[in-house]
């Protein structure tokens, strides 16, 4: 008989790490929303097109340049 063992982990970042994670998630959310917008307007958001879009947006917005 196989026994299944489950573990639960909780991440508790400090104040600085939490702020950095929230900033990065905001940048990811922006890119996701842009991909959804492109799909809804009939454009096909391929990886190449989104990469080019992100590169162009990073040149215009400092808050995007700060992320990974």
C-alpha positions as CSV (number, residue, x, y, z in Angstrom):
1,X,0.0,0.0,0.0
2,X,1.4,3.4,-1.0
3,X,1.2,6.2,1.5
4,X,0.8,9.8,0.3
5,X,2.6,12.4,2.3
6,X,1.7,16.0,1.9
7,X,3.5,19.1,3.1
8,X,2.2,22.6,3.4
9,X,4.6,25.5,3.1
10,X,3.9,29.2,3.8
11,X,6.1,31.9,2.4
12,X,6.5,34.9,4.7
13,X,8.6,37.4,3.0
14,X,9.9,40.5,4.8
15,X,8.7,44.0,4.1
16,X,11.3,44.7,1.4
17,X,10.9,41.3,-0.3
18,X,7.1,41.7,-0.2
19,X,7.3,45.1,-1.9
20,X,9.6,43.7,-4.6
21,X,7.3,40.8,-5.3
22,X,4.3,43.1,-5.5
23,X,6.1,45.3,-8.0
24,X,7.2,42.4,-10.1
25,X,3.6,40.9,-10.1
26,X,2.3,44.3,-11.2
27,X,4.7,44.2,-14.2
28,X,3.6,40.6,-15.0
29,X,-0.1,41.6,-14.7
30,X,0.5,44.5,-17.2
31,X,2.1,42.2,-19.7
32,X,-0.7,39.6,-19.3
33,X,-3.4,42.3,-19.7
34,X,-1.7,43.5,-22.9
35,X,-1.6,40.0,-24.3
36,X,-5.4,39.7,-23.5
37,X,-6.0,43.0,-25.1
38,X,-4.2,42.0,-28.3
39,X,-6.1,38.8,-28.5
40,X,-9.4,40.5,-28.1
41,X,-8.6,43.0,-30.8
42,X,-7.8,40.2,-33.3
43,X,-4.1,40.3,-33.1
44,X,-2.4,37.0,-32.3
45,X,0.0,37.6,-29.4
46,X,2.9,35.3,-30.2
47,X,5.9,35.1,-27.9
48,X,8.0,37.1,-30.4
49,X,5.4,39.9,-30.7
50,X,5.0,40.1,-27.0
51,X,8.8,40.2,-26.5
52,X,9.1,43.1,-29.0
53,X,6.2,44.9,-27.3
54,X,7.8,44.5,-23.9
55,X,11.2,45.8,-25.2
56,X,9.5,48.8,-26.7
57,X,7.4,49.5,-23.5
58,X,10.5,49.2,-21.4
59,X,12.2,51.9,-23.4
60,X,9.2,54.2,-22.6
61,X,8.4,53.3,-19.0
62,X,11.0,53.3,-16.2
63,X,8.8,51.1,-13.9
64,X,9.0,48.3,-16.5
65,X,12.8,48.6,-16.8
66,X,13.1,48.0,-13.1
67,X,11.8,44.4,-13.3
68,X,13.2,41.2,-14.6
